[in-house]
């Protein structure tokens, strides 16, 4: 089969989709439902982690109760859906996706956004054709990406010559790097989304400020 090309697994929220302001707005709406004060973008990026209840614990000083989690989770998703319609794609990403595909390399999209919501949203932005697969979260929200990444790469490998050691995950969260490591892939983390640069750098993978840098770094990692 010859030398395998590099495969990219793109994250969606905070990476391809520039939605951090919508996320902050929805997060603060969820906090208001249980009487918590609003937070700033800087605070969010400094403290955000998964599973999401752990993030709430950092802010509340305790884990939310089951009842609080249910209210906050429902409120977040309702407000996020309202705000998402005003979000655009990250600057330059459409050209990057097109160039990668035209170069003969492959790419896919894996998100922790619910699968049934994700697919039509990606299609609506007109970029679905660039990806071999588009997979969103199945099952409850709030967990880690690792299991979903395992399923995603298994499905890709069964459909063609894609292997973990030639795969690079591009995302904006520590969890993206952990999910990549879980399957033996590499990762590049982007500072434009959910985490501060300091928290991303603590993971020990390359950290970049633009998606163009992320793609160039991914190419170098597998050259």
Secondary structure, DSSP 4 states (H G I P E B T S, - for coil): --SPPPEEEE-TBTTTEE-HHHHHHHHHHHHHHTTPPP--HHHHHHH--SSHHHHHHHHHSSPPPHHHHHHHHHHHHHHHHHHHTT-EEPTTHHHHHHHHHHTT-EEEEEEEEEHHHHHHHHHHTT-GGG-S-EEEE-S-SSS-SHHHHHHHHHHHHHHSS--GGGEEEEESSHHHHHHHHHHT-EEEEETTSSS-HHHHHTT-SEEESSHHHHHHHHHHHT-
